[in-house]
Amino acid sequence: MPTPLVIAEIGCNHKGDMKIAKELITTAALFCKADVVKFQKRTPRELLTDEEYNAPHPNLANAYGETYGEHREFLELNIMQHKQLKQWCDELGIVYSTSVWDLTSAKEITELNPQLIKIPSACNLKFDMLEFLCKNYKGEIHVSFGMTSHAEEEQIVRFFEDRGRAKDLVVYSCTSGYPVAFEDICLFEISRIKEKFSHRVKQIGFSGHHLGIAADIAAITLGAEWVERHF
């Protein structure tokens, strides 16, 4: 079995600060020896209704703005900043990647031509975005299956098959929670997904939102070829 690849999910943990983002990339590359770092790209006005945008953050202690929309805007890095992130990754010998949450973000990140683009669980049924990527992006497309029914999983994989892109598709077993309790990780979902899809997609991964590393070792034992962890 090939050595599994590890993604350090930085997400928005840079707090909107490029200095912190660079430090996280450096730590992941030089000290953790991760293979990939992953950020996130959102267009808050496209993702949120006016009501959601103007509502207060549900946990004010964690808010970076007076409304949830302002909070999300504060954490958002623009495309030129993502270009700089990619340059730092190239210099440090680690792969840059990003989750895209909307069509505008997908178009922007495609311009950077990263090795892979991630589709988070919350967005894996945004078929307009998936259609754009299938037509305009030639790299790997990684999709998490958190919050996704078995029928929806089949729908997603068939969507890529119909467009001749399934062999560029990596799908992840994922339980959507922060953090996920150990008894809720559902590791045998990896086995189920592998049995159902391994002959139809490029690879199978595990996206873990839990604490500790025991589950990741178990996931690799069960055949996960990618392990993505919050960093």
N, C-alpha and C positions, 0 to 999 in steps of 0.2 A: 504494500500500500504506500502511495507517495506521502511524503511529509506534509501534514496539514499546514495551511497558511493562516496566519493570525492577523486580524484586523484590530487595531486600536481605535475604538470609536470615541473620538474627541468630541464630536457633536458641537454643542455650544458651550462647552466647558472653558473655552477661552474668554468668556464673559465679554465678548466684543472687543477684546484687547489683542492686537497683533503680536505684542511682545510675549503675552502668555501663550498664544497659539504657536509661536516659534519655539518656545521652551517645551511645550508638549510634544511637538514634532521631534525635537532633538532628543528628548528623553525616550520616546517610543523607539526611535531609530538606534540610538547609541547604547542605551542601557537595557531596554526591554527586548531589543532585537526583533521587534514586530516586523511583519512584511509590508503592511499597509497601514496608513492612518486614514481615518474617514471623518469628514466634516459634514455639515448640513447646509442646504441652501433653500431658503423659503422666500416667497413674495407675500408678506402678511396681508396686504390688501386683496390679493387674489384668493387666499386661503380662508379668510375670515369674513363673516357677515359683519355689517356695521354694528350690530348688537354685540357680537363676540369681540370685535375690535375695541369697542368702547367700554366693555365691562371691566371691572377691576380684576387684577390677577387673583386667582383663588387662594394663593398663599402670599400675603403681602410682604412677609419677611424675605421672600425670594424675588421680589419684583424689581425690575430695572426701569419701570415707568409707572405713571399713574393709572394707565389702562393696560389690559393684556396686549393690545395691539402695539402700544408704545414699548412695552417690555420686549416683544418679539422684534421690533424694529431696532432696538438698542443692541440686541445680540446678533443682528444680521451683518455679515460681511459682504461687501459688494464684489462684483466680478473681478475688478482689478486686484482686490485683496486676495481673492482666491487664486488668481494668477501668481501672486507672490508666494502664497502657500505652496503651490505646486513647484515653484522654482526652489524653495527651501527644501522640499522633499527630494527633488532631483539631486540637489547638492549633497544631501545626507544619505542618499542611497536607499530611500524608502518610497513606496508607491503612494501617490496622492489619490484620494477618492473623495466623493461627496454623495450624500443622499440628496435627491431632489424631490421636493414636495409639491410641485406645481409645474404647469407647462412652461411658464416664463423661465423658471429656474432651470428646467431641463434644457431649454434652448441656450441659455447662457453658459451652462457647464459644458454642453456639447462643443462649444467653441474652443474650449481648452483641450479637448481630445484626451481626456484621462484614460488610463488603462481599463478602469471599470467605473460604472455608475451604479449606485444603489437606489432601489425603490423601497421605501419603508413600508411596513405592514399597513399603516393607515392610508397609503396611497396606491396599493397594488391593484385596485380596480379602476384607476383613472386611465381609461383606455385611450383617451386623446393623447395623454402624455406618453404612454407606452407606444402608441402608433408613431408619434414623432421620433422617439428613440430608435424604433425598429428601422425607420426609413433613413434617418440622418446620422446615426451614431454607430460606429463599426466595432466598438469595443465590447467587453463583457457587460451584461446587464444582470445585476444581482437583485433578487426579490425575496423579501421576508414574508412568511406565511402566518404571522401572528394575526389574530382576529379574523381568520379566514376559514370558511367552511370547506369541506372536502369538495363540494361541487364547484366552489369558486377557485380552488386550487387547479382543478381540471380545466376550468374556463381560462385561467391565466396561461397555463402551459400550452393549451391548444391554440391560444391567440398567437403565441410565439412560433409554434409549429406552422401555423397557416401562413406566416410571413417569412418562413425560412430562417428564423433566428433562434430556434430552440437550442442549438448546439453552442450558442453564445450565452445561454441562460444558466445562472446558478441560483438554486432555490434554497431557502433557509428554514429549518424548523425554528420556531420562535414562540415564546409565551409572552404576551404583551402585559407587562407589569413592572413597577419600579419601586423597590426591587421585587423580584419574584421569589416567593417562599420556596424552599428546597423541594417540598412535596408537590409543588405545582409546576415544576420545570417540564415534566412529561417527556423525558428523554427518549422513550421508545417511539415518539413521533418521528425521530430521525430514521429509525428502522422502517417505519411505515412509508415515509416519504421516499426513502431510498428504494424500497421494493417497487413502489408505484411509478417513480419518475426517473430513476438513475439511467435507464436505457433511452430516455427521451430528452434529457437535458445534459448540460456539460458536466455539472458537479452538484453535490449536496453539501449544504453548510449548516451551522448551528449558530444562532444569534442569542447570546445569553445575557439576561438582565438580572442575574442572581449575584450573590456574594460568594467569595472564595473561588477556588479553582478545581475542586473535586468533580463538579459536573462537567467541566470542559474536558477533563481527562476521560471521563466516561463517554462523552460525546464523540471524541476521537476514536475510542475503542469501538463504538457503534458504527463508525464509518464516516463521520463528518470530515469533509476535505477542507472546509474553511471554518474557522472559529472567530466570531466577532464579539468583542467584549467592550463594555463602556470603560473609558480610560480617563 
